[in-house]
């Protein structure tokens, strides 16, 4: 039996005062109870299957007789229902919403872009052991995760925009500090602090998507935001390599500083070797990111429509995971073959193809997992986003810290083989969520916050 029930309001831009009250509408018969809950400055209404706060009724035909706002074609119910307030982010114009999404995506692009720039500029400048130099990258990655948690905590209290402005300003200053540093110690301090502050739009991106876009729009918007994040660590070294080939290394960080400001609310010989035609596989992950974003733009919506049609107009969060079942095998196979290709120096096109395949599958799986968690826990969009960042950066931190010694000790095949097993195990966790995720959500209940 369908029911319309409340979705807790994602904490608003600068709004920390929330009042909640419930009222029932008599326009519906008793056997079809309708529960609207008004939270804060707007109606935050969602349409759910009885007892499951994550399963939404999207088909307007199933809710005949209700005065619901729908998409222009009248087929899809808008979730959440927008208020009459023109300042409600759900009522913003198409242009304003997408300008916001563009800015958030560019700011989310900067952390990994800046981190990866440092990889290329490290060894030529500082005459220190490789592991010592690696400490600044490890510190930067660790603080990306820590900064994500503080982003959400502070945004919950002070609002989205003030924290976005403050953290981006600090990221701008610390990026300039990286470029101006005259000692390794100063450079390392700047890199660590830059990681902490630059993460703001990666950690908080899901909050903005949840606040501004309707439920059925989430996958495509997350696809754009995630695409910027995933392509950034591949573009960083490529651009930095061209820069330091002709200019001093600080210029790479001045470019990073300029990009941050614009969107405010290896030795030179080895670099030349990297960009020769036989090694053009440097572009493979970038192409993979773009192809993943392009495929995801359509695949997520196609699967959602098929699932909704087969389930009588109802959509459950676990449906987002279906596409990961397809992406995970591609990811596993790509990592395994890359280990052999790099160890035995196979043709560069083999490395390029399977690098692109890995990135395509990462892109698709990342969007699906973000969408799943946002659908399952809309009241915790910030918290969910922060813990995603923590998990991702923790993995990067661990890999960066142990990868060099691991490969030197055991070889590429064994190192990549172990990573293949870890990836396959993660796929089994997703399969477990697909089967038991709904039961876990039902038993767990909604997230509760003190503020």
DRENDO-1510 file (C-alpha; in Angstrom, 1 decimal, always signed):
<recs>
REC; n; res; u; v; w
REC; 1; UNK; +0.0; +0.0; +0.0 .
REC; 2; UNK; +1.6; +3.3; -1.0 .
REC; 3; UNK; +2.2; +6.1; +1.5 .
REC; 4; UNK; +3.5; +9.5; +1.2 .
REC; 5; UNK; +5.9; +10.1; +4.1 .
REC; 6; UNK; +8.5; +12.6; +5.2 .
REC; 7; UNK; +12.1; +12.9; +4.2 .
REC; 8; UNK; +14.2; +14.9; +6.7 .
REC; 9; UNK; +15.5; +18.1; +5.2 .
REC; 10; UNK; +19.2; +18.2; +4.2 .
REC; 11; UNK; +20.6; +21.0; +6.2 .
REC; 12; UNK; +20.1; +24.2; +4.2 .
REC; 13; UNK; +22.5; +26.9; +3.0 .
REC; 14; UNK; +23.1; +28.8; +6.2 .
REC; 15; UNK; +19.9; +27.5; +7.9 .
REC; 16; UNK; +20.3; +25.7; +11.2 .
REC; 17; UNK; +16.8; +26.2; +12.7 .
REC; 18; UNK; +14.4; +23.4; +11.9 .
REC; 19; UNK; +10.8; +23.0; +13.0 .
REC; 20; UNK; +8.9; +19.8; +12.2 .
REC; 21; UNK; +5.2; +19.3; +12.2 .
REC; 22; UNK; +2.9; +16.7; +10.7 .
REC; 23; UNK; -0.5; +17.2; +9.1 .
REC; 24; UNK; -2.9; +14.9; +7.4 .
REC; 25; UNK; -4.9; +15.6; +4.3 .
REC; 26; UNK; -8.5; +14.4; +4.2 .
REC; 27; UNK; -8.6; +14.4; +0.4 .
REC; 28; UNK; -7.4; +10.8; +0.5 .
REC; 29; UNK; -9.5; +7.8; +1.7 .
REC; 30; UNK; -8.5; +6.2; +5.0 .
REC; 31; UNK; -7.1; +3.2; +3.2 .
REC; 32; UNK; -4.6; +5.4; +1.5 .
REC; 33; UNK; -3.0; +7.4; +4.3 .
REC; 34; UNK; -1.0; +10.5; +3.2 .
REC; 35; UNK; +1.5; +12.0; +5.6 .
REC; 36; UNK; +3.1; +15.3; +4.7 .
REC; 37; UNK; +5.7; +16.6; +7.0 .
REC; 38; UNK; +6.8; +20.2; +6.7 .
REC; 39; UNK; +10.4; +20.8; +7.7 .
REC; 40; UNK; +12.1; +24.2; +8.0 .
REC; 41; UNK; +11.3; +26.7; +5.3 .
REC; 42; UNK; +9.8; +24.3; +2.8 .
REC; 43; UNK; +7.8; +21.2; +2.3 .
REC; 44; UNK; +10.1; +18.3; +2.1 .
REC; 45; UNK; +7.9; +15.5; +0.8 .
REC; 46; UNK; +8.7; +12.2; -0.7 .
REC; 47; UNK; +6.5; +9.4; -1.9 .
REC; 48; UNK; +7.4; +6.0; -0.4 .
REC; 49; UNK; +6.2; +2.5; -0.3 .
REC; 50; UNK; +4.7; +1.7; +3.1 .
REC; 51; UNK; +7.3; +1.1; +5.7 .
REC; 52; UNK; +10.3; +1.7; +3.5 .
REC; 53; UNK; +11.6; +5.2; +3.5 .
REC; 54; UNK; +14.0; +4.6; +0.7 .
REC; 55; UNK; +11.6; +3.1; -1.9 .
REC; 56; UNK; +10.0; +5.9; -3.9 .
REC; 57; UNK; +6.9; +5.8; -6.1 .
REC; 58; UNK; +7.9; +7.8; -9.2 .
REC; 59; UNK; +5.1; +6.8; -11.5 .
REC; 60; UNK; +2.5; +9.6; -11.2 .
REC; 61; UNK; -0.2; +7.2; -12.5 .
REC; 62; UNK; -0.1; +5.3; -9.2 .
REC; 63; UNK; -1.0; +8.5; -7.3 .
REC; 64; UNK; -4.1; +9.7; -9.1 .
REC; 65; UNK; -6.2; +12.1; -7.1 .
REC; 66; UNK; -3.3; +13.8; -5.3 .
REC; 67; UNK; -2.2; +17.3; -6.0 .
REC; 68; UNK; +1.4; +16.5; -6.6 .
REC; 69; UNK; +3.9; +18.4; -8.7 .
REC; 70; UNK; +5.4; +16.4; -11.5 .
REC; 71; UNK; +7.8; +16.7; -14.4 .
REC; 72; UNK; +6.6; +18.7; -17.4 .
REC; 73; UNK; +5.4; +15.5; -19.1 .
REC; 74; UNK; +3.3; +14.6; -16.0 .
REC; 75; UNK; +4.7; +11.1; -15.8 .
REC; 76; UNK; +7.2; +11.5; -12.9 .
REC; 77; UNK; +6.5; +12.7; -9.4 .
REC; 78; UNK; +8.9; +15.3; -8.1 .
REC; 79; UNK; +10.7; +14.1; -5.0 .
REC; 80; UNK; +10.9; +16.0; -2.8 .
REC; 81; UNK; +7.9; +18.2; -3.6 .
REC; 82; UNK; +9.1; +21.8; -3.9 .
REC; 83; UNK; +7.6; +24.6; -1.9 .
REC; 84; UNK; +6.1; +27.8; -3.2 .
REC; 85; UNK; +9.1; +29.8; -2.0 .
REC; 86; UNK; +11.1; +31.1; -5.0 .
REC; 87; UNK; +14.3; +30.9; -2.9 .
REC; 88; UNK; +13.8; +27.2; -2.4 .
REC; 89; UNK; +16.8; +25.7; -4.3 .
REC; 90; UNK; +14.4; +23.2; -5.9 .
REC; 91; UNK; +12.7; +26.1; -7.5 .
REC; 92; UNK; +15.9; +27.7; -8.9 .
REC; 93; UNK; +16.1; +28.1; -12.7 .
REC; 94; UNK; +17.7; +25.4; -14.8 .
REC; 95; UNK; +20.6; +27.8; -15.5 .
REC; 96; UNK; +21.2; +28.7; -11.8 .
REC; 97; UNK; +21.1; +25.0; -10.8 .
REC; 98; UNK; +23.7; +24.0; -13.4 .
REC; 99; UNK; +26.0; +26.9; -12.8 .
REC; 100; UNK; +26.1; +25.8; -9.2 .
REC; 101; UNK; +26.7; +22.2; -10.3 .
REC; 102; UNK; +29.5; +23.4; -12.6 .
REC; 103; UNK; +31.2; +25.4; -9.8 .
REC; 104; UNK; +31.0; +22.5; -7.3 .
REC; 105; UNK; +32.3; +20.1; -9.9 .
REC; 106; UNK; +35.3; +22.3; -10.7 .
REC; 107; UNK; +36.1; +22.9; -7.0 .
REC; 108; UNK; +35.8; +19.1; -6.5 .
REC; 109; UNK; +38.2; +18.6; -9.4 .
REC; 110; UNK; +41.0; +20.6; -7.6 .
REC; 111; UNK; +42.0; +18.4; -4.6 .
REC; 112; UNK; +43.2; +15.4; -6.6 .
REC; 113; UNK; +44.5; +17.6; -9.4 .
REC; 114; UNK; +46.7; +19.4; -6.9 .
REC; 115; UNK; +47.8; +16.2; -5.2 .
REC; 116; UNK; +48.8; +14.6; -8.5 .
REC; 117; UNK; +50.7; +17.8; -9.6 .
REC; 118; UNK; +53.0; +17.2; -6.7 .
REC; 119; UNK; +53.9; +13.7; -7.9 .
REC; 120; UNK; +55.5; +15.1; -11.0 .
REC; 121; UNK; +57.2; +18.1; -9.3 .
REC; 122; UNK; +58.7; +16.2; -6.3 .
REC; 123; UNK; +61.8; +14.4; -7.4 .
REC; 124; UNK; +63.5; +17.0; -9.6 .
REC; 125; UNK; +63.4; +19.7; -6.9 .
REC; 126; UNK; +64.1; +18.1; -3.5 .
REC; 127; UNK; +67.4; +16.2; -3.1 .
REC; 128; UNK; +66.1; +13.8; -0.6 .
REC; 129; UNK; +65.3; +10.0; -0.4 .
REC; 130; UNK; +62.2; +9.0; -2.3 .
REC; 131; UNK; +60.4; +7.7; +0.8 .
REC; 132; UNK; +61.1; +11.0; +2.6 .
REC; 133; UNK; +59.7; +13.0; -0.3 .
REC; 134; UNK; +56.7; +10.6; -0.4 .
REC; 135; UNK; +55.7; +11.8; +3.1 .
REC; 136; UNK; +54.2; +15.1; +1.8 .
REC; 137; UNK; +52.0; +13.2; -0.6 .
REC; 138; UNK; +50.9; +10.8; +2.1 .
REC; 139; UNK; +50.2; +13.7; +4.5 .
REC; 140; UNK; +48.2; +15.4; +1.7 .
REC; 141; UNK; +46.1; +12.3; +1.1 .
REC; 142; UNK; +45.4; +11.7; +4.8 .
REC; 143; UNK; +44.2; +15.3; +5.3 .
REC; 144; UNK; +41.9; +15.0; +2.3 .
REC; 145; UNK; +40.0; +12.4; +4.4 .
REC; 146; UNK; +40.1; +14.4; +7.6 .
REC; 147; UNK; +39.1; +17.6; +5.9 .
REC; 148; UNK; +36.0; +15.9; +4.5 .
REC; 149; UNK; +34.7; +15.0; +7.9 .
REC; 150; UNK; +35.2; +18.6; +9.2 .
REC; 151; UNK; +33.6; +19.9; +6.0 .
REC; 152; UNK; +30.3; +18.2; +6.8 .
REC; 153; UNK; +30.4; +18.9; +10.6 .
REC; 154; UNK; +31.0; +22.6; +10.1 .
REC; 155; UNK; +28.5; +22.8; +7.2 .
REC; 156; UNK; +25.8; +21.3; +9.4 .
REC; 157; UNK; +26.3; +24.1; +11.9 .
REC; 158; UNK; +27.3; +27.2; +9.8 .
REC; 159; UNK; +25.7; +26.3; +6.5 .
REC; 160; UNK; +27.0; +25.2; +3.1 .
REC; 161; UNK; +28.1; +28.5; +1.5 .
REC; 162; UNK; +30.2; +29.9; +4.4 .
REC; 163; UNK; +32.2; +26.7; +4.7 .
REC; 164; UNK; +32.6; +26.4; +0.9 .
REC; 165; UNK; +33.9; +30.0; +0.8 .
REC; 166; UNK; +36.2; +29.6; +3.8 .
REC; 167; UNK; +37.7; +26.3; +2.8 .
REC; 168; UNK; +38.2; +27.3; -0.8 .
REC; 169; UNK; +39.9; +30.6; +0.3 .
REC; 170; UNK; +42.3; +28.5; +2.5 .
REC; 171; UNK; +42.9; +26.1; -0.4 .
REC; 172; UNK; +43.8; +29.1; -2.6 .
REC; 173; UNK; +46.3; +30.4; +0.0 .
REC; 174; UNK; +48.0; +27.1; +0.6 .
REC; 175; UNK; +48.3; +26.4; -3.1 .
REC; 176; UNK; +50.1; +29.7; -3.5 .
REC; 177; UNK; +52.3; +28.7; -0.5 .
REC; 178; UNK; +53.2; +25.4; -2.3 .
REC; 179; UNK; +54.4; +27.4; -5.3 .
REC; 180; UNK; +56.4; +29.9; -3.2 .
REC; 181; UNK; +57.9; +27.3; -0.7 .
REC; 182; UNK; +61.7; +27.5; -0.5 .
REC; 183; UNK; +62.3; +24.5; +1.7 .
REC; 184; UNK; +61.0; +20.9; +1.7 .
REC; 185; UNK; +59.6; +21.4; +5.2 .
REC; 186; UNK; +57.6; +24.5; +4.2 .
REC; 187; UNK; +56.4; +22.8; +1.0 .
REC; 188; UNK; +55.3; +19.7; +3.0 .
REC; 189; UNK; +53.3; +21.8; +5.5 .
REC; 190; UNK; +51.6; +23.7; +2.7 .
REC; 191; UNK; +50.7; +20.4; +0.9 .
REC; 192; UNK; +49.2; +18.9; +4.0 .
REC; 193; UNK; +47.1; +22.0; +4.8 .
REC; 194; UNK; +46.0; +22.2; +1.2 .
REC; 195; UNK; +44.7; +18.7; +1.3 .
REC; 196; UNK; +42.6; +19.5; +4.4 .
REC; 197; UNK; +40.9; +22.6; +2.9 .
REC; 198; UNK; +40.7; +21.8; -0.8 .
REC; 199; UNK; +38.4; +18.7; -0.2 .
REC; 200; UNK; +35.4; +20.8; +0.6 .
REC; 201; UNK; +33.4; +20.3; -2.7 .
REC; 202; UNK; +34.3; +16.6; -2.9 .
REC; 203; UNK; +33.1; +15.9; +0.7 .
REC; 204; UNK; +30.1; +18.2; +0.4 .
REC; 205; UNK; +29.1; +17.6; -3.2 .
REC; 206; UNK; +26.2; +15.2; -2.4 .
REC; 207; UNK; +24.7; +17.8; -0.1 .
REC; 208; UNK; +24.4; +20.3; -2.9 .
REC; 209; UNK; +23.0; +17.6; -5.3 .
REC; 210; UNK; +20.4; +16.6; -2.7 .
REC; 211; UNK; +19.4; +20.2; -1.9 .
REC; 212; UNK; +19.1; +21.5; -5.5 .
REC; 213; UNK; +18.0; +18.5; -7.7 .
REC; 214; UNK; +15.1; +16.1; -7.6 .
REC; 215; UNK; +15.4; +12.4; -6.9 .
REC; 216; UNK; +15.1; +11.3; -10.5 .
REC; 217; UNK; +17.8; +13.8; -11.5 .
REC; 218; UNK; +20.5; +12.6; -9.0 .
REC; 219; UNK; +22.4; +10.0; -11.1 .
REC; 220; UNK; +23.1; +12.3; -14.0 .
REC; 221; UNK; +24.2; +15.2; -11.7 .
REC; 222; UNK; +26.3; +12.8; -9.6 .
REC; 223; UNK; +27.8; +11.6; -12.9 .
REC; 224; UNK; +29.0; +15.1; -13.8 .
REC; 225; UNK; +30.4; +15.8; -10.3 .
REC; 226; UNK; +32.1; +12.3; -10.0 .
REC; 227; UNK; +33.5; +12.7; -13.5 .
REC; 228; UNK; +35.4; +15.8; -12.5 .
REC; 229; UNK; +36.8; +14.0; -9.4 .
REC; 230; UNK; +37.9; +10.8; -11.3 .
REC; 231; UNK; +39.6; +12.5; -14.2 .
REC; 232; UNK; +41.5; +15.0; -12.0 .
REC; 233; UNK; +44.4; +12.8; -10.8 .
REC; 234; UNK; +45.1; +11.8; -14.4 .
REC; 235; UNK; +45.1; +15.3; -15.8 .
REC; 236; UNK; +47.3; +16.7; -13.1 .
REC; 237; UNK; +50.5; +14.8; -13.9 .
REC; 238; UNK; +50.0; +15.2; -17.6 .
REC; 239; UNK; +49.6; +19.0; -17.4 .
REC; 240; UNK; +52.4; +19.3; -14.9 .
REC; 241; UNK; +54.7; +17.3; -17.2 .
REC; 242; UNK; +54.2; +19.8; -20.0 .
REC; 243; UNK; +54.8; +22.8; -17.7 .
REC; 244; UNK; +58.0; +21.6; -16.0 .
REC; 245; UNK; +59.4; +20.6; -19.3 .
REC; 246; UNK; +59.8; +24.3; -20.2 .
REC; 247; UNK; +59.4; +26.2; -17.0 .
REC; 248; UNK; +60.4; +25.9; -13.3 .
REC; 249; UNK; +58.3; +23.5; -11.2 .
REC; 250; UNK; +56.5; +26.2; -9.1 .
REC; 251; UNK; +54.6; +27.2; -12.2 .
REC; 252; UNK; +52.6; +24.0; -12.0 .
REC; 253; UNK; +51.3; +25.1; -8.6 .
REC; 254; UNK; +50.7; +28.6; -9.8 .
REC; 255; UNK; +48.4; +27.0; -12.5 .
REC; 256; UNK; +46.6; +25.1; -9.7 .
REC; 257; UNK; +46.4; +28.4; -7.7 .
REC; 258; UNK; +44.9; +30.2; -10.7 .
REC; 259; UNK; +42.3; +27.6; -11.3 .
REC; 260; UNK; +41.3; +27.6; -7.6 .
REC; 261; UNK; +41.0; +31.4; -7.7 .
REC; 262; UNK; +39.0; +31.3; -11.0 .
REC; 263; UNK; +36.3; +29.2; -9.4 .
REC; 264; UNK; +36.3; +30.7; -6.0 .
REC; 265; UNK; +32.3; +31.4; -4.7 .
REC; 266; UNK; +60.7; +13.7; -12.8 .
REC; 267; UNK; +63.5; +15.2; -14.8 .
REC; 268; UNK; +62.6; +17.2; -18.0 .
REC; 269; UNK; +64.2; +14.4; -20.2 .
REC; 270; UNK; +62.0; +11.7; -18.6 .
REC; 271; UNK; +59.0; +14.0; -19.1 .
REC; 272; UNK; +59.7; +14.2; -22.8 .
REC; 273; UNK; +60.0; +10.5; -22.9 .
REC; 274; UNK; +56.5; +10.2; -21.4 .
REC; 275; UNK; +54.8; +12.2; -24.1 .
REC; 276; UNK; +56.3; +10.4; -27.1 .
REC; 277; UNK; +53.8; +8.5; -29.2 .
REC; 278; UNK; +54.6; +5.0; -28.0 .
REC; 279; UNK; +53.6; +6.1; -24.5 .
REC; 280; UNK; +50.5; +8.1; -25.3 .
REC; 281; UNK; +48.6; +5.7; -23.0 .
REC; 282; UNK; +49.0; +8.6; -20.5 .
REC; 283; UNK; +45.8; +9.8; -22.1 .
REC; 284; UNK; +44.0; +6.5; -21.6 .
REC; 285; UNK; +42.7; +7.2; -18.1 .
REC; 286; UNK; +41.4; +10.6; -19.3 .
REC; 287; UNK; +39.6; +9.0; -22.2 .
REC; 288; UNK; +38.3; +6.3; -19.9 .
REC; 289; UNK; +36.9; +9.0; -17.5 .
REC; 290; UNK; +35.2; +10.8; -20.4 .
REC; 291; UNK; +33.7; +7.5; -21.8 .
REC; 292; UNK; +32.6; +6.5; -18.3 .
REC; 293; UNK; +30.8; +9.8; -17.8 .
REC; 294; UNK; +29.2; +9.5; -21.3 .
REC; 295; UNK; +28.0; +6.0; -20.8 .
REC; 296; UNK; +26.9; +6.7; -17.2 .
REC; 297; UNK; +24.8; +9.7; -18.4 .
REC; 298; UNK; +22.5; +7.2; -20.2 .
REC; 299; UNK; +23.0; +3.8; -18.5 .
REC; 300; UNK; +21.9; +4.9; -15.0 .
REC; 301; UNK; +18.6; +6.4; -16.2 .
REC; 302; UNK; +17.9; +3.5; -18.6 .
REC; 303; UNK; +18.3; +0.9; -15.8 .
REC; 304; UNK; +16.2; +3.1; -13.5 .
REC; 305; UNK; +13.4; +3.2; -16.0 .
REC; 306; UNK; +13.5; -0.5; -16.7 .
REC; 307; UNK; +13.5; -1.3; -12.9 .
REC; 308; UNK; +10.6; +1.1; -12.3 .
REC; 309; UNK; +8.5; -0.3; -15.1 .
REC; 310; UNK; +9.1; -3.9; -13.9 .
REC; 311; UNK; +8.2; -3.0; -10.3 .
REC; 312; UNK; +4.9; -1.2; -10.9 .
REC; 313; UNK; +6.3; +2.4; -10.8 .
REC; 314; UNK; +8.3; +1.9; -7.6 .
REC; 315; UNK; +12.0; +2.5; -7.3 .
REC; 316; UNK; +14.2; +1.2; -4.4 .
REC; 317; UNK; +17.8; +2.4; -3.7 .
REC; 318; UNK; +19.2; -1.1; -4.2 .
REC; 319; UNK; +18.3; -0.8; -7.9 .
REC; 320; UNK; +21.3; +1.6; -8.2 .
REC; 321; UNK; +23.6; -1.3; -7.4 .
REC; 322; UNK; +22.7; -3.4; -10.4 .
REC; 323; UNK; +25.1; -1.6; -12.8 .
REC; 324; UNK; +27.9; -2.3; -10.4 .
REC; 325; UNK; +27.4; -6.0; -11.0 .
REC; 326; UNK; +28.4; -5.3; -14.6 .
REC; 327; UNK; +31.2; -2.8; -13.8 .
REC; 328; UNK; +33.0; -4.9; -11.2 .
REC; 329; UNK; +34.1; -7.8; -13.5 .
REC; 330; UNK; +35.5; -5.3; -15.9 .
REC; 331; UNK; +37.4; -3.6; -13.1 .
REC; 332; UNK; +38.8; -6.9; -11.8 .
REC; 333; UNK; +39.9; -8.2; -15.2 .
REC; 334; UNK; +41.5; -4.8; -16.1 .
REC; 335; UNK; +43.6; -4.7; -12.9 .
REC; 336; UNK; +44.7; -8.3; -13.3 .
REC; 337; UNK; +45.8; -7.8; -16.9 .
REC; 338; UNK; +47.5; -4.5; -16.2 .
REC; 339; UNK; +49.8; -6.3; -13.6 .
REC; 340; UNK; +50.9; -8.7; -16.3 .
REC; 341; UNK; +51.2; -6.1; -19.0 .
REC; 342; UNK; +53.4; -3.8; -16.8 .
REC; 343; UNK; +55.5; -6.6; -15.4 .
REC; 344; UNK; +56.3; -8.2; -18.8 .
REC; 345; UNK; +56.3; -4.9; -20.8 .
REC; 346; UNK; +53.5; -5.8; -23.2 .
REC; 347; UNK; +52.5; -3.5; -26.1 .
REC; 348; UNK; +51.6; +0.0; -24.8 .
REC; 349; UNK; +48.1; -0.3; -26.4 .
REC; 350; UNK; +47.3; -3.2; -24.1 .
REC; 351; UNK; +48.1; -1.1; -21.1 .
REC; 352; UNK; +46.1; +1.8; -22.6 .
REC; 353; UNK; +43.0; -0.3; -23.3 .
REC; 354; UNK; +42.8; -1.9; -19.9 .
REC; 355; UNK; +43.7; +1.3; -18.1 .
REC; 356; UNK; +40.8; +2.9; -19.8 .
REC; 357; UNK; +38.6; -0.1; -19.1 .
REC; 358; UNK; +39.5; +0.1; -15.4 .
REC; 359; UNK; +38.7; +3.9; -15.2 .
REC; 360; UNK; +35.4; +3.4; -17.1 .
REC; 361; UNK; +34.3; +0.8; -14.6 .
REC; 362; UNK; +35.4; +2.9; -11.7 .
REC; 363; UNK; +33.5; +5.9; -13.0 .
REC; 364; UNK; +30.3; +3.9; -13.5 .
REC; 365; UNK; +30.6; +2.1; -10.1 .
REC; 366; UNK; +31.4; +5.3; -8.2 .
REC; 367; UNK; +28.3; +7.1; -9.5 .
REC; 368; UNK; +26.1; +4.1; -8.8 .
REC; 369; UNK; +27.4; +3.8; -5.2 .
REC; 370; UNK; +27.0; +7.6; -4.5 .
REC; 371; UNK; +23.5; +7.5; -5.9 .
REC; 372; UNK; +22.6; +4.4; -3.8 .
REC; 373; UNK; +23.8; +6.0; -0.6 .
REC; 374; UNK; +22.1; +9.3; -1.3 .
REC; 375; UNK; +18.8; +7.5; -2.1 .
REC; 376; UNK; +19.1; +5.3; +1.0 .
REC; 377; UNK; +20.1; +8.1; +3.4 .
REC; 378; UNK; +18.9; +11.4; +2.0 .
REC; 379; UNK; +18.8; +13.0; +5.4 .
REC; 380; UNK; +22.6; +12.3; +5.8 .
REC; 381; UNK; +23.8; +13.4; +2.4 .
REC; 382; UNK; +26.7; +15.3; +3.9 .
REC; 383; UNK; +27.7; +12.6; +6.3 .
REC; 384; UNK; +27.5; +10.0; +3.5 .
REC; 385; UNK; +29.6; +12.1; +1.2 .
REC; 386; UNK; +32.3; +12.7; +3.9 .
REC; 387; UNK; +32.7; +9.0; +4.7 .
REC; 388; UNK; +32.9; +8.2; +1.0 .
REC; 389; UNK; +35.8; +10.7; +0.8 .
REC; 390; UNK; +37.4; +9.1; +3.9 .
REC; 391; UNK; +37.3; +5.6; +2.4 .
REC; 392; UNK; +38.6; +6.8; -1.0 .
REC; 393; UNK; +41.5; +8.8; +0.5 .
REC; 394; UNK; +42.3; +6.2; +3.0 .
REC; 395; UNK; +42.8; +3.7; +0.2 .
REC; 396; UNK; +44.9; +6.3; -1.7 .
REC; 397; UNK; +46.9; +6.9; +1.5 .
REC; 398; UNK; +47.6; +3.2; +2.1 .
REC; 399; UNK; +48.5; +2.5; -1.5 .
REC; 400; UNK; +50.8; +5.5; -1.7 .
REC; 401; UNK; +52.5; +4.6; +1.5 .
REC; 402; UNK; +53.2; +1.0; +0.7 .
REC; 403; UNK; +53.0; +0.7; -3.1 .
REC; 404; UNK; +56.7; +1.4; -4.0 .
REC; 405; UNK; +58.2; -1.0; -1.5 .
REC; 406; UNK; +55.5; -3.6; -2.2 .
REC; 407; UNK; +56.2; -3.6; -6.0 .
REC; 408; UNK; +60.0; -3.6; -5.5 .
REC; 409; UNK; +59.7; -6.5; -3.1 .
REC; 410; UNK; +57.1; -8.7; -4.8 .
REC; 411; UNK; +56.8; -7.5; -8.4 .
REC; 412; UNK; +53.9; -5.9; -10.3 .
REC; 413; UNK; +52.1; -9.2; -10.9 .
REC; 414; UNK; +51.8; -10.1; -7.3 .
REC; 415; UNK; +50.9; -6.5; -6.2 .
REC; 416; UNK; +48.2; -6.1; -8.8 .
REC; 417; UNK; +47.0; -9.6; -8.2 .
REC; 418; UNK; +46.4; -8.8; -4.5 .
REC; 419; UNK; +44.6; -5.6; -5.6 .
REC; 420; UNK; +42.5; -7.7; -7.9 .
REC; 421; UNK; +41.4; -9.9; -5.0 .
REC; 422; UNK; +40.6; -6.8; -2.9 .
REC; 423; UNK; +38.5; -5.4; -5.7 .
REC; 424; UNK; +36.7; -8.7; -6.2 .
REC; 425; UNK; +35.9; -8.9; -2.4 .
REC; 426; UNK; +34.5; -5.4; -2.6 .
REC; 427; UNK; +32.2; -6.5; -5.4 .
REC; 428; UNK; +30.9; -9.3; -3.1 .
REC; 429; UNK; +30.0; -6.6; -0.5 .
REC; 430; UNK; +28.0; -4.8; -3.1 .
REC; 431; UNK; +26.2; -8.1; -4.0 .
REC; 432; UNK; +25.4; -8.6; -0.3 .
REC; 433; UNK; +23.9; -5.1; -0.2 .
REC; 434; UNK; +21.8; -5.9; -3.2 .
REC; 435; UNK; +20.3; -8.9; -1.5 .
REC; 436; UNK; +20.1; -7.7; +2.1 .
REC; 437; UNK; +20.4; -3.9; +1.9 .
REC; 438; UNK; +16.7; -3.2; +2.2 .
REC; 439; UNK; +16.4; -5.4; +5.3 .
REC; 440; UNK; +19.4; -3.6; +6.9 .
REC; 441; UNK; +17.9; -0.2; +6.1 .
REC; 442; UNK; +14.5; -1.2; +7.5 .
REC; 443; UNK; +16.0; -2.5; +10.7 .
REC; 444; UNK; +18.3; +0.5; +11.1 .
REC; 445; UNK; +15.8; +3.2; +10.6 .
REC; 446; UNK; +16.5; +6.8; +9.7 .
REC; 447; UNK; +19.6; +8.8; +10.7 .
REC; 448; UNK; +19.0; +11.0; +13.7 .
REC; 449; UNK; +21.0; +14.2; +14.3 .
REC; 450; UNK; +21.4; +16.4; +17.3 .
REC; 451; UNK; +21.2; +19.6; +15.3 .
</recs>
